[in-house]
Amino acid sequence: MNGTPNLNPDNIPNYLWQSIVVTVLCCLPLGVPAIVYASKVNNALMQGNQQAAKQASDSAKMWCIIALAAGFLAGLAYFMLVVLAFIFGS
């Protein structure tokens, strides 16, 4: 054994639909890397490289979370600006 865990290909999600959703609804610039990494998961699995598939899956998940958080923070900032504009009027 070479010290690397034996990964089950069925347990490696690609996060493709999540990547597309956060790209369209939350944050386009940060969702694109999520889609790129998500598309690499299936390619790596077809080549039999479970370790690369796991790394791509983890990266896709990370970029999904970052894009979701950025979209949420941008929406919150916009909401706060609207409230402040309503309070102080123009």
Buried (B, 14 or more C-beta within 10 A) or exposed (E): EEEEEEBEBEEBBBBBEBBBBBBEEBBEEBBBBBBBBBBBBBEBBEEEBBEBBBBBBBBBBBBBBBBBBBBEEEEEEEEEEEEEEEEEEE
